[in-house]
Every structure is written in structure tokens, then in C-alpha cells.
């Protein structure tokens, strides 16, 4: 099955990594630009990505940061 192929796993892992990087950059940019609504939305998306990759503690930390905005 294609989903179990090593290259397919690598592509998924790479896509998750790219999403993390883009969302972390978005959060930083929105924070620096004093755009709290956009920062909160980016943090929520980052928390979803973290949760889906099994990083529950990091996801909770992002949700906590979102609640402080």
C-alpha cells in the first residue's frame, strides 16, 4: 500500500515539519506586528499540528498562550 511506503512517510513527515515552521514563523510575525487575532489563529493551527503529531504538551502550551492573547 502506498501509505506505508518509506517515501510516502518521509513526505508526510516533511509536510508536518514545513507546517510547523510556517506556523511558528506566522506566530512570531503576527506577535511582532501586534496583530493578536491573527496570532491567536496561527497558534490554534499550530496547536492542531502539534496534537496530530503526538506532541500533546507542546499543543497545550500553544493553547495556553492563545488564551493569554
C-alpha angles and dihedrals in degrees: 000000000000095000090063094050112115092234092052090052090048092051091050091048090048091049091052091049092049090049091051092050094047093047093046089051091048092052091050093048094047091047091051091047091051092239102144098173093053091043091053092050091049090048091052091051090047090051090052091052092048092049093049090053092050098254094130097160092053090046091053090049090054091049090050090051090049092054090055093057 
